[in-house]
Amino acid sequence: MMKDRDVYKIPLRERRPRMVLLAPTRELIKQLEHVCSILDKHTGLQTRSFTSCKRANYHVSKLLKRHMADVLIMHPKVILRLLRVRRLFLDDLRYVVVDEADAMMSGHQDFVTAQLLAKVRHRNMYQHL
């Protein structure tokens, strides 16, 4: 992502993250936020996370408007909701990370995760396993 910013001159824009980390639980989102905050100090990237589903549209919209983010850590259901109401855009998205993919693709979350991954499938992204 630093190469995107420095070499390709892709600017950081409001409500358009470059990377999305999908996590199934609040605890995992907090853990990923802690790890990313340590990396942020050394790389200059900006990470934002959100764990609550209550009034997510309002709170996340304010959060992303005040603080632009390179990396967004959220549950897929919250991201889909923000995409539907057009408070989040995936125009600049280059990376998608699915943490705990086995848990995300089993049980009641599989439809939501598959729906989000289908939306980002045709983006200009780097594809790695």
N, CA, C and O atoms as a GROMACS GRO file, in nm:
protein
  516
    1MET      N    1   0.082  -0.119   0.000
    1MET     CA    2   0.000   0.000   0.000
    1MET      C    3   0.086   0.125   0.000
    1MET      O    4   0.047   0.229  -0.054
    2MET      N    5   0.203   0.114   0.060
    2MET     CA    6   0.292   0.229   0.057
    2MET      C    7   0.341   0.253  -0.086
    2MET      O    8   0.363   0.367  -0.126
    3LYS      N    9   0.358   0.144  -0.163
    3LYS     CA   10   0.398   0.158  -0.302
    3LYS      C   11   0.287   0.227  -0.383
    3LYS      O   12   0.315   0.310  -0.469
    4ASP      N   13   0.161   0.191  -0.353
    4ASP     CA   14   0.048   0.258  -0.419
    4ASP      C   15   0.054   0.408  -0.396
    4ASP      O   16   0.030   0.488  -0.487
    5ARG      N   17   0.085   0.445  -0.273
    5ARG     CA   18   0.088   0.587  -0.237
    5ARG      C   19   0.210   0.658  -0.294
    5ARG      O   20   0.198   0.768  -0.349
    6ASP      N   21   0.328   0.596  -0.282
    6ASP     CA   22   0.452   0.664  -0.319
    6ASP      C   23   0.487   0.653  -0.467
    6ASP      O   24   0.527   0.751  -0.529
    7VAL      N   25   0.473   0.534  -0.524
    7VAL     CA   26   0.514   0.512  -0.662
    7VAL      C   27   0.403   0.546  -0.760
    7VAL      O   28   0.424   0.620  -0.856
    8TYR      N   29   0.284   0.491  -0.735
    8TYR     CA   30   0.174   0.511  -0.828
    8TYR      C   31   0.094   0.638  -0.802
    8TYR      O   32   0.006   0.674  -0.879
    9LYS      N   33   0.127   0.707  -0.692
    9LYS     CA   34   0.062   0.835  -0.657
    9LYS      C   35  -0.089   0.822  -0.645
    9LYS      O   36  -0.163   0.911  -0.689
   10ILE      N   37  -0.135   0.712  -0.585
   10ILE     CA   38  -0.278   0.695  -0.560
   10ILE      C   39  -0.310   0.768  -0.430
   10ILE      O   40  -0.263   0.725  -0.325
   11PRO      N   41  -0.386   0.874  -0.433
   11PRO     CA   42  -0.411   0.952  -0.311
   11PRO      C   43  -0.509   0.880  -0.218
   11PRO      O   44  -0.589   0.796  -0.261
   12LEU      N   45  -0.501   0.915  -0.092
   12LEU     CA   46  -0.596   0.865   0.006
   12LEU      C   47  -0.721   0.952  -0.001
   12LEU      O   48  -0.713   1.074   0.014
   13ARG      N   49  -0.835   0.888  -0.024
   13ARG     CA   50  -0.958   0.964  -0.041
   13ARG      C   51  -1.059   0.927   0.067
   13ARG      O   52  -1.056   0.817   0.123
   14GLU      N   53  -1.148   1.020   0.093
   14GLU     CA   54  -1.249   1.002   0.196
   14GLU      C   55  -1.342   0.886   0.163
   14GLU      O   56  -1.392   0.876   0.051
   15ARG      N   57  -1.365   0.799   0.261
   15ARG     CA   58  -1.457   0.685   0.251
   15ARG      C   59  -1.418   0.584   0.144
   15ARG      O   60  -1.504   0.511   0.094
   16ARG      N   61  -1.290   0.579   0.108
   16ARG     CA   62  -1.243   0.485   0.007
   16ARG      C   63  -1.115   0.417   0.056
   16ARG      O   64  -1.005   0.461   0.023
   17PRO      N   65  -1.128   0.312   0.136
   17PRO     CA   66  -1.009   0.243   0.187
   17PRO      C   67  -0.937   0.166   0.077
   17PRO      O   68  -0.997   0.130  -0.025
   18ARG      N   69  -0.809   0.141   0.099
   18ARG     CA   70  -0.730   0.062   0.004
   18ARG      C   71  -0.729  -0.085   0.040
   18ARG      O   72  -0.708  -0.170  -0.046
   19MET      N   73  -0.752  -0.115   0.167
   19MET     CA   74  -0.749  -0.253   0.213
   19MET      C   75  -0.862  -0.275   0.312
   19MET      O   76  -0.890  -0.189   0.395
   20VAL      N   77  -0.926  -0.390   0.302
   20VAL     CA   78  -1.032  -0.426   0.395
   20VAL      C   79  -0.993  -0.558   0.460
   20VAL      O   80  -0.963  -0.656   0.392
   21LEU      N   81  -0.993  -0.560   0.592
   21LEU     CA   82  -0.972  -0.682   0.669
   21LEU      C   83  -1.108  -0.726   0.722
   21LEU      O   84  -1.174  -0.650   0.794
   22LEU      N   85  -1.150  -0.846   0.688
   22LEU     CA   86  -1.277  -0.899   0.735
   22LEU      C   87  -1.252  -0.992   0.852
   22LEU      O   88  -1.167  -1.081   0.844
   23ALA      N   89  -1.324  -0.972   0.960
   23ALA     CA   90  -1.308  -1.054   1.080
   23ALA      C   91  -1.446  -1.090   1.134
   23ALA      O   92  -1.538  -1.009   1.128
   24PRO      N   93  -1.463  -1.213   1.186
   24PRO     CA   94  -1.596  -1.258   1.228
   24PRO      C   95  -1.640  -1.214   1.367
   24PRO      O   96  -1.760  -1.213   1.394
   25THR      N   97  -1.548  -1.176   1.455
   25THR     CA   98  -1.587  -1.144   1.593
   25THR      C   99  -1.528  -1.010   1.637
   25THR      O  100  -1.432  -0.960   1.579
   26ARG      N  101  -1.589  -0.954   1.742
   26ARG     CA  102  -1.539  -0.828   1.797
   26ARG      C  103  -1.399  -0.842   1.853
   26ARG      O  104  -1.315  -0.754   1.837
   27GLU      N  105  -1.375  -0.956   1.920
   27GLU     CA  106  -1.244  -0.978   1.980
   27GLU      C  107  -1.134  -0.982   1.874
   27GLU      O  108  -1.026  -0.926   1.894
   28LEU      N  109  -1.163  -1.046   1.764
   28LEU     CA  110  -1.064  -1.054   1.657
   28LEU      C  111  -1.043  -0.918   1.590
   28LEU      O  112  -0.931  -0.885   1.551
   29ILE      N  113  -1.149  -0.841   1.578
   29ILE     CA  114  -1.135  -0.706   1.522
   29ILE      C  115  -1.046  -0.621   1.613
   29ILE      O  116  -0.960  -0.548   1.564
   30LYS      N  117  -1.066  -0.630   1.743
   30LYS     CA  118  -0.982  -0.555   1.838
   30LYS      C  119  -0.837  -0.601   1.830
   30LYS      O  120  -0.745  -0.519   1.836
   31GLN      N  121  -0.816  -0.732   1.818
   31GLN     CA  122  -0.681  -0.786   1.809
   31GLN      C  123  -0.612  -0.737   1.681
   31GLN      O  124  -0.495  -0.698   1.685
   32LEU      N  125  -0.682  -0.741   1.570
   32LEU     CA  126  -0.626  -0.692   1.444
   32LEU      C  127  -0.597  -0.542   1.450
   32LEU      O  128  -0.498  -0.495   1.395
   33GLU      N  129  -0.685  -0.468   1.517
   33GLU     CA  130  -0.663  -0.324   1.532
   33GLU      C  131  -0.536  -0.296   1.611
   33GLU      O  132  -0.461  -0.204   1.578
   34HIS      N  133  -0.512  -0.375   1.714
   34HIS     CA  134  -0.391  -0.357   1.795
   34HIS      C  135  -0.266  -0.384   1.712
   34HIS      O  136  -0.170  -0.306   1.717
   35VAL      N  137  -0.266  -0.492   1.636
   35VAL     CA  138  -0.151  -0.526   1.553
   35VAL      C  139  -0.129  -0.419   1.446
   35VAL      O  140  -0.015  -0.378   1.421
   36CYS      N  141  -0.236  -0.375   1.383
   36CYS     CA  142  -0.224  -0.271   1.279
   36CYS      C  143  -0.178  -0.138   1.337
   36CYS      O  144  -0.106  -0.064   1.270
   37SER      N  145  -0.217  -0.107   1.460
   37SER     CA  146  -0.173   0.020   1.519
   37SER      C  147  -0.023   0.020   1.542
   37SER      O  148   0.042   0.124   1.531
   38ILE      N  149   0.033  -0.096   1.575
   38ILE     CA  150   0.179  -0.106   1.589
   38ILE      C  151   0.246  -0.085   1.454
   38ILE      O  152   0.347  -0.016   1.444
   39LEU      N  153   0.189  -0.146   1.350
   39LEU     CA  154   0.245  -0.130   1.215
   39LEU      C  155   0.227   0.013   1.164
   39LEU      O  156   0.312   0.064   1.090
   40ASP      N  157   0.118   0.077   1.202
   40ASP     CA  158   0.090   0.214   1.157
   40ASP      C  159   0.198   0.312   1.200
   40ASP      O  160   0.233   0.405   1.127
   41LYS      N  161   0.252   0.290   1.320
   41LYS     CA  162   0.354   0.381   1.372
   41LYS      C  163   0.479   0.381   1.284
   41LYS      O  164   0.546   0.484   1.271
   42HIS      N  165   0.509   0.266   1.225
   42HIS     CA  166   0.632   0.254   1.146
   42HIS      C  167   0.612   0.276   0.997
   42HIS      O  168   0.707   0.306   0.925
   43THR      N  169   0.489   0.262   0.949
   43THR     CA  170   0.465   0.272   0.804
   43THR      C  171   0.393   0.400   0.763
   43THR      O  172   0.400   0.439   0.647
   44GLY      N  173   0.325   0.464   0.855
   44GLY     CA  174   0.250   0.584   0.821
   44GLY      C  175   0.111   0.555   0.767
   44GLY      O  176   0.040   0.647   0.728
   45LEU      N  177   0.072   0.430   0.764
   45LEU     CA  178  -0.063   0.395   0.719
   45LEU      C  179  -0.164   0.429   0.828
   45LEU      O  180  -0.128   0.440   0.945
   46GLN      N  181  -0.289   0.445   0.788
   46GLN     CA  182  -0.394   0.478   0.884
   46GLN      C  183  -0.496   0.365   0.885
   46GLN      O  184  -0.548   0.326   0.780
   47THR      N  185  -0.525   0.313   1.003
   47THR     CA  186  -0.618   0.202   1.019
   47THR      C  187  -0.736   0.246   1.102
   47THR      O  188  -0.720   0.317   1.202
   48ARG      N  189  -0.855   0.205   1.062
   48ARG     CA  190  -0.977   0.230   1.139
   48ARG      C  191  -1.053   0.100   1.151
   48ARG      O  192  -1.054   0.018   1.059
   49SER      N  193  -1.116   0.081   1.266
   49SER     CA  194  -1.198  -0.039   1.286
   49SER      C  195  -1.329   0.002   1.352
   49SER      O  196  -1.341   0.108   1.412
   50PHE      N  197  -1.426  -0.086   1.338
   50PHE     CA  198  -1.556  -0.061   1.397
   50PHE      C  199  -1.617  -0.196   1.430
   50PHE      O  200  -1.618  -0.285   1.346
   51THR      N  201  -1.670  -0.211   1.552
   51THR     CA  202  -1.718  -0.342   1.594
   51THR      C  203  -1.868  -0.348   1.615
   51THR      O  204  -1.925  -0.457   1.610
   52SER      N  205  -1.933  -0.238   1.638
   52SER     CA  206  -2.075  -0.241   1.672
   52SER      C  207  -2.162  -0.237   1.548
   52SER      O  208  -2.127  -0.175   1.448
   53CYS      N  209  -2.276  -0.304   1.556
   53CYS     CA  210  -2.374  -0.298   1.447
   53CYS      C  211  -2.482  -0.195   1.476
   53CYS      O  212  -2.558  -0.159   1.386
   54LYS      N  213  -2.489  -0.147   1.599
   54LYS     CA  214  -2.592  -0.049   1.635
   54LYS      C  215  -2.556   0.087   1.578
   54LYS      O  216  -2.450   0.142   1.608
   55ARG      N  217  -2.644   0.140   1.499
   55ARG     CA  218  -2.626   0.271   1.435
   55ARG      C  219  -2.493   0.280   1.361
   55ARG      O  220  -2.428   0.385   1.360
   56ALA      N  221  -2.454   0.170   1.299
   56ALA     CA  222  -2.325   0.165   1.229
   56ALA      C  223  -2.318   0.266   1.117
   56ALA      O  224  -2.214   0.328   1.095
   57ASN      N  225  -2.428   0.285   1.045
   57ASN     CA  226  -2.426   0.379   0.933
   57ASN      C  227  -2.384   0.518   0.979
   57ASN      O  228  -2.299   0.582   0.917
   58TYR      N  229  -2.443   0.564   1.088
   58TYR     CA  230  -2.416   0.698   1.138
   58TYR      C  231  -2.275   0.710   1.194
   58TYR      O  232  -2.200   0.801   1.157
   59HIS      N  233  -2.237   0.617   1.282
   59HIS     CA  234  -2.108   0.627   1.350
   59HIS      C  235  -1.991   0.607   1.254
   59HIS      O  236  -1.892   0.681   1.261
   60VAL      N  237  -2.001   0.508   1.166
   60VAL     CA  238  -1.890   0.483   1.074
   60VAL      C  239  -1.878   0.595   0.972
   60VAL      O  240  -1.768   0.632   0.933
   61SER      N  241  -1.991   0.649   0.930
   61SER     CA  242  -1.987   0.760   0.836
   61SER      C  243  -1.913   0.879   0.897
   61SER      O  244  -1.830   0.941   0.830
   62LYS      N  245  -1.942   0.910   1.023
   62LYS     CA  246  -1.871   1.020   1.090
   62LYS      C  247  -1.724   0.987   1.108
   62LYS      O  248  -1.638   1.073   1.091
   63LEU      N  249  -1.695   0.861   1.144
   63LEU     CA  250  -1.556   0.820   1.166
   63LEU      C  251  -1.475   0.831   1.038
   63LEU      O  252  -1.363   0.883   1.039
   64LEU      N  253  -1.530   0.783   0.927
   64LEU     CA  254  -1.457   0.786   0.801
   64LEU      C  255  -1.449   0.925   0.740
   64LEU      O  256  -1.360   0.954   0.661
   65LYS      N  257  -1.542   1.011   0.777
   65LYS     CA  258  -1.538   1.148   0.727
   65LYS      C  259  -1.431   1.230   0.801
   65LYS      O  260  -1.362   1.312   0.741
   66ARG      N  261  -1.418   1.206   0.931
   66ARG     CA  262  -1.319   1.278   1.010
   66ARG      C  263  -1.178   1.225   0.989
   66ARG      O  264  -1.082   1.302   0.982
   67HIS      N  265  -1.166   1.093   0.981
   67HIS     CA  266  -1.034   1.029   0.972
   67HIS      C  267  -1.031   0.937   0.850
   67HIS      O  268  -1.100   0.835   0.848
   68MET      N  269  -0.955   0.972   0.751
   68MET     CA  270  -0.943   0.886   0.633
   68MET      C  271  -0.862   0.762   0.670
   68MET      O  272  -0.776   0.768   0.758
   69ALA      N  273  -0.890   0.651   0.603
   69ALA     CA  274  -0.828   0.525   0.641
   69ALA      C  275  -0.771   0.453   0.519
   69ALA      O  276  -0.835   0.446   0.414
   70ASP      N  277  -0.649   0.400   0.535
   70ASP     CA  278  -0.592   0.311   0.435
   70ASP      C  279  -0.648   0.170   0.455
   70ASP      O  280  -0.680   0.101   0.358
   71VAL      N  281  -0.658   0.129   0.581
   71VAL     CA  282  -0.702  -0.006   0.616
   71VAL      C  283  -0.829   0.004   0.699
   71VAL      O  284  -0.837   0.083   0.793
   72LEU      N  285  -0.928  -0.076   0.664
   72LEU     CA  286  -1.055  -0.079   0.734
   72LEU      C  287  -1.077  -0.220   0.787
   72LEU      O  288  -1.076  -0.316   0.710
   73ILE      N  289  -1.099  -0.233   0.918
   73ILE     CA  290  -1.119  -0.364   0.980
   73ILE      C  291  -1.262  -0.370   1.031
   73ILE      O  292  -1.300  -0.294   1.121
   74MET      N  293  -1.342  -0.460   0.973
   74MET     CA  294  -1.483  -0.469   1.011
   74MET      C  295  -1.539  -0.607   0.982
   74MET      O  296  -1.475  -0.691   0.918
   75HIS      N  297  -1.659  -0.627   1.031
   75HIS     CA  298  -1.737  -0.747   1.000
   75HIS      C  299  -1.799  -0.728   0.862
   75HIS      O  300  -1.837  -0.616   0.828
   76PRO      N  301  -1.810  -0.833   0.781
   76PRO     CA  302  -1.865  -0.817   0.645
   76PRO      C  303  -2.007  -0.760   0.642
   76PRO      O  304  -2.043  -0.690   0.548
   77LYS      N  305  -2.086  -0.791   0.743
   77LYS     CA  306  -2.224  -0.741   0.746
   77LYS      C  307  -2.227  -0.589   0.757
   77LYS      O  308  -2.309  -0.524   0.692
   78VAL      N  309  -2.138  -0.532   0.837
   78VAL     CA  310  -2.132  -0.386   0.852
   78VAL      C  311  -2.086  -0.321   0.723
   78VAL      O  312  -2.138  -0.217   0.683
   79ILE      N  313  -1.988  -0.381   0.657
   79ILE     CA  314  -1.938  -0.325   0.531
   79ILE      C  315  -2.046  -0.329   0.424
   79ILE      O  316  -2.064  -0.232   0.351
   80LEU      N  317  -2.120  -0.440   0.415
   80LEU     CA  318  -2.229  -0.449   0.317
   80LEU      C  319  -2.336  -0.344   0.343
   80LEU      O  320  -2.387  -0.283   0.250
   81ARG      N  321  -2.368  -0.323   0.469
   81ARG     CA  322  -2.468  -0.223   0.504
   81ARG      C  323  -2.422  -0.083   0.463
   81ARG      O  324  -2.501  -0.004   0.411
   82LEU      N  325  -2.295  -0.053   0.487
   82LEU     CA  326  -2.242   0.078   0.448
   82LEU      C  327  -2.236   0.095   0.296
   82LEU      O  328  -2.256   0.206   0.246
   83LEU      N  329  -2.210  -0.012   0.225
   83LEU     CA  330  -2.211  -0.005   0.078
   83LEU      C  331  -2.352   0.020   0.025
   83LEU      O  332  -2.370   0.096  -0.070
   84ARG      N  333  -2.451  -0.044   0.087
   84ARG     CA  334  -2.589  -0.028   0.041
   84ARG      C  335  -2.639   0.116   0.057
   84ARG      O  336  -2.710   0.167  -0.030
   85VAL      N  337  -2.602   0.179   0.167
   85VAL     CA  338  -2.650   0.316   0.191
   85VAL      C  339  -2.551   0.420   0.137
   85VAL      O  340  -2.567   0.540   0.161
   86ARG      N  341  -2.449   0.374   0.066
   86ARG     CA  342  -2.352   0.459  -0.001
   86ARG      C  343  -2.275   0.550   0.096
   86ARG      O  344  -2.252   0.668   0.069
   87ARG      N  345  -2.238   0.493   0.209
   87ARG     CA  346  -2.151   0.564   0.304
   87ARG      C  347  -2.007   0.515   0.294
   87ARG      O  348  -1.917   0.570   0.358
   88LEU      N  349  -1.986   0.410   0.214
   88LEU     CA  350  -1.853   0.355   0.192
   88LEU      C  351  -1.844   0.315   0.045
   88LEU      O  352  -1.941   0.266  -0.013
   89PHE      N  353  -1.727   0.337  -0.015
   89PHE     CA  354  -1.707   0.307  -0.156
   89PHE      C  355  -1.582   0.222  -0.172
   89PHE      O  356  -1.485   0.239  -0.098
   90LEU      N  357  -1.584   0.133  -0.268
   90LEU     CA  358  -1.472   0.042  -0.289
   90LEU      C  359  -1.395   0.076  -0.417
   90LEU      O  360  -1.334  -0.012  -0.478
   91ASP      N  361  -1.396   0.201  -0.457
   91ASP     CA  362  -1.329   0.242  -0.580
   91ASP      C  363  -1.178   0.221  -0.574
   91ASP      O  364  -1.118   0.177  -0.672
   92ASP      N  365  -1.116   0.250  -0.461
   92ASP     CA  366  -0.971   0.241  -0.448
   92ASP      C  367  -0.924   0.112  -0.382
   92ASP      O  368  -0.806   0.099  -0.349
   93LEU      N  369  -1.013   0.017  -0.363
   93LEU     CA  370  -0.979  -0.106  -0.293
   93LEU      C  371  -0.880  -0.189  -0.374
   93LEU      O  372  -0.902  -0.217  -0.492
   94ARG      N  373  -0.770  -0.228  -0.309
   94ARG     CA  374  -0.667  -0.308  -0.375
   94ARG      C  375  -0.646  -0.442  -0.306
   94ARG      O  376  -0.600  -0.537  -0.370
   95TYR      N  377  -0.678  -0.453  -0.178
   95TYR     CA  378  -0.651  -0.575  -0.103
   95TYR      C  379  -0.772  -0.610  -0.017
   95TYR      O  380  -0.836  -0.523   0.042
   96VAL      N  381  -0.803  -0.739  -0.010
   96VAL     CA  382  -0.906  -0.790   0.081
   96VAL      C  383  -0.844  -0.907   0.157
   96VAL      O  384  -0.790  -0.999   0.096
   97VAL      N  385  -0.852  -0.902   0.288
   97VAL     CA  386  -0.800  -1.009   0.373
   97VAL      C  387  -0.916  -1.066   0.452
   97VAL      O  388  -0.991  -0.992   0.516
   98VAL      N  389  -0.932  -1.198   0.446
   98VAL     CA  390  -1.037  -1.266   0.521
   98VAL      C  391  -0.968  -1.342   0.633
   98VAL      O  392  -0.905  -1.445   0.608
   99ASP      N  393  -0.981  -1.293   0.754
   99ASP     CA  394  -0.924  -1.361   0.870
   99ASP      C  395  -1.025  -1.463   0.920
   99ASP      O  396  -1.146  -1.438   0.919
  100GLU      N  397  -0.974  -1.577   0.965
  100GLU     CA  398  -1.062  -1.687   1.009
  100GLU      C  399  -1.159  -1.723   0.896
  100GLU      O  400  -1.280  -1.727   0.917
  101ALA      N  401  -1.105  -1.749   0.779
  101ALA     CA  402  -1.189  -1.776   0.661
  101ALA      C  403  -1.279  -1.897   0.682
  101ALA      O  404  -1.391  -1.900   0.631
  102ASP      N  405  -1.232  -1.997   0.755
  102ASP     CA  406  -1.316  -2.115   0.779
  102ASP      C  407  -1.440  -2.078   0.860
  102ASP      O  408  -1.548  -2.131   0.835
  103ALA      N  409  -1.425  -1.989   0.956
  103ALA     CA  410  -1.541  -1.945   1.035
  103ALA      C  411  -1.631  -1.852   0.955
  103ALA      O  412  -1.753  -1.852   0.972
  104MET      N  413  -1.570  -1.773   0.867
  104MET     CA  414  -1.649  -1.678   0.788
  104MET      C  415  -1.732  -1.748   0.680
  104MET      O  416  -1.840  -1.702   0.645
  105MET      N  417  -1.682  -1.860   0.629
  105MET     CA  418  -1.752  -1.928   0.521
  105MET      C  419  -1.833  -2.048   0.570
  105MET      O  420  -1.874  -2.132   0.489
  106SER      N  421  -1.857  -2.056   0.698
  106SER     CA  422  -1.942  -2.161   0.752
  106SER      C  423  -2.045  -2.098   0.845
  106SER      O  424  -2.022  -1.991   0.901
  107GLY      N  425  -2.154  -2.164   0.860
  107GLY     CA  426  -2.258  -2.114   0.949
  107GLY      C  427  -2.340  -2.003   0.888
  107GLY      O  428  -2.363  -2.002   0.767
  108HIS      N  429  -2.385  -1.910   0.971
  108HIS     CA  430  -2.477  -1.805   0.927
  108HIS      C  431  -2.407  -1.689   0.856
  108HIS      O  432  -2.475  -1.604   0.799
  109GLN      N  433  -2.274  -1.684   0.858
  109GLN     CA  434  -2.203  -1.573   0.798
  109GLN      C  435  -2.162  -1.599   0.653
  109GLN      O  436  -2.112  -1.509   0.586
  110ASP      N  437  -2.182  -1.722   0.605
  110ASP     CA  438  -2.129  -1.756   0.472
  110ASP      C  439  -2.195  -1.676   0.361
  110ASP      O  440  -2.127  -1.636   0.266
  111PHE      N  441  -2.325  -1.650   0.370
  111PHE     CA  442  -2.393  -1.575   0.266
  111PHE      C  443  -2.345  -1.430   0.261
  111PHE      O  444  -2.322  -1.375   0.154
  112VAL      N  445  -2.330  -1.370   0.377
  112VAL     CA  446  -2.286  -1.230   0.385
  112VAL      C  447  -2.143  -1.216   0.331
  112VAL      O  448  -2.114  -1.125   0.254
  113THR      N  449  -2.055  -1.306   0.371
  113THR     CA  450  -1.916  -1.301   0.325
  113THR      C  451  -1.907  -1.325   0.175
  113THR      O  452  -1.834  -1.254   0.105
  114ALA      N  453  -1.980  -1.424   0.125
  114ALA     CA  454  -1.977  -1.453  -0.018
  114ALA      C  455  -2.034  -1.336  -0.099
  114ALA      O  456  -1.984  -1.305  -0.207
  115GLN      N  457  -2.136  -1.271  -0.046
  115GLN     CA  458  -2.195  -1.156  -0.115
  115GLN      C  459  -2.095  -1.041  -0.124
  115GLN      O  460  -2.084  -0.976  -0.228
  116LEU      N  461  -2.022  -1.015  -0.016
  116LEU     CA  462  -1.922  -0.908  -0.017
  116LEU      C  463  -1.806  -0.942  -0.109
  116LEU      O  464  -1.760  -0.856  -0.184
  117LEU      N  465  -1.759  -1.066  -0.106
  117LEU     CA  466  -1.649  -1.105  -0.193
  117LEU      C  467  -1.689  -1.100  -0.340
  117LEU      O  468  -1.606  -1.072  -0.426
  118ALA      N  469  -1.816  -1.126  -0.370
  118ALA     CA  470  -1.864  -1.115  -0.508
  118ALA      C  471  -1.862  -0.970  -0.554
  118ALA      O  472  -1.837  -0.943  -0.671
  119LYS      N  473  -1.890  -0.877  -0.464
  119LYS     CA  474  -1.888  -0.735  -0.500
  119LYS      C  475  -1.747  -0.685  -0.532
  119LYS      O  476  -1.729  -0.599  -0.618
  120VAL      N  477  -1.648  -0.738  -0.463
  120VAL     CA  478  -1.511  -0.690  -0.482
  120VAL      C  479  -1.431  -0.774  -0.581
  120VAL      O  480  -1.314  -0.746  -0.605
  121ARG      N  481  -1.491  -0.875  -0.638
  121ARG     CA  482  -1.419  -0.969  -0.724
  121ARG      C  483  -1.359  -0.902  -0.847
  121ARG      O  484  -1.249  -0.939  -0.888
  122HIS      N  485  -1.426  -0.808  -0.906
  122HIS     CA  486  -1.380  -0.748  -1.031
  122HIS      C  487  -1.305  -0.616  -1.011
  122HIS      O  488  -1.288  -0.540  -1.106
  123ARG      N  489  -1.261  -0.589  -0.891
  123ARG     CA  490  -1.184  -0.467  -0.864
  123ARG      C  491  -1.041  -0.484  -0.914
  123ARG      O  492  -0.997  -0.595  -0.941
  124ASN      N  493  -0.971  -0.374  -0.925
  124ASN     CA  494  -0.830  -0.374  -0.964
  124ASN      C  495  -0.746  -0.408  -0.841
  124ASN      O  496  -0.694  -0.319  -0.774
  125MET      N  497  -0.736  -0.537  -0.813
  125MET     CA  498  -0.669  -0.579  -0.690
  125MET      C  499  -0.555  -0.674  -0.722
  125MET      O  500  -0.546  -0.730  -0.831
  126TYR      N  501  -0.468  -0.690  -0.624
  126TYR     CA  502  -0.363  -0.790  -0.632
  126TYR      C  503  -0.420  -0.919  -0.576
  126TYR      O  504  -0.484  -0.918  -0.471
  127GLN      N  505  -0.397  -1.029  -0.645
  127GLN     CA  506  -0.454  -1.156  -0.601
  127GLN      C  507  -0.341  -1.248  -0.557
  127GLN      O  508  -0.257  -1.288  -0.638
  128HIS      N  509  -0.340  -1.281  -0.431
  128HIS     CA  510  -0.241  -1.373  -0.373
  128HIS      C  511  -0.315  -1.474  -0.289
  128HIS      O  512  -0.427  -1.450  -0.243
  129LEU      N  513  -0.253  -1.587  -0.269
  129LEU     CA  514  -0.311  -1.687  -0.180
  129LEU      C  515  -0.243  -1.683  -0.047
  129LEU      O  516  -0.277  -1.759   0.043
   0.00000   0.00000   0.00000
